[in-house]
């Protein structure tokens, strides 16, 4: 799952990004309201964490703009203001939750999970053959057995599962998992695919992860 964090305090933004990535979420960060509203408008996110006091455009303007343009992504507002009227104003504007600074990371994480449960309560499980990936709990099971994946393995596999039966090029897959581009080894994606195969396909007759030479990778239940 991918989040947008709009927070002008670089230390707070860095802390939140690191913590969320350790929870297997991918995070785009903006320190500016103008950029934040652009990213939220052109990209598809599962959740937006939005500070109120921002350069160029504040959280109020961003939230109002997104809701006016029918962008339904859940929004959690962050603010040092704790007055009830402030909370009510933003909730009435279309924000889904409001967290007062300072707050604990565990509280933010709990609020995030509430919003994701609401968002994914109908369609939060991706399936292929006898394998299920739960987008809310970020767990993978095959034939009833739990498969333990690292954060990067999970991110790669979730992307492939979201695009079942479509060949995804190596470049596209690397770009979708931003942190892979930070690793110097050009063969890093193939290493992760190899590890995924060992965990997901090794003990099963049907191989779910397919490789297409010079084209990319695909997840499907085709028996080829």
Helices and strands as residue ranges (DSSP letters): E 2-6, H 10-22, E 26-30, H 33-42, E 47-51, H 59-68, E 75-79, H 84-93, E 97-100, H 105-120, E 125-128, E 131-134, E 139-142, E 145-147, H 151-162, H 170-176, G 178-182, H 188-200, E 209-212, E 216-219
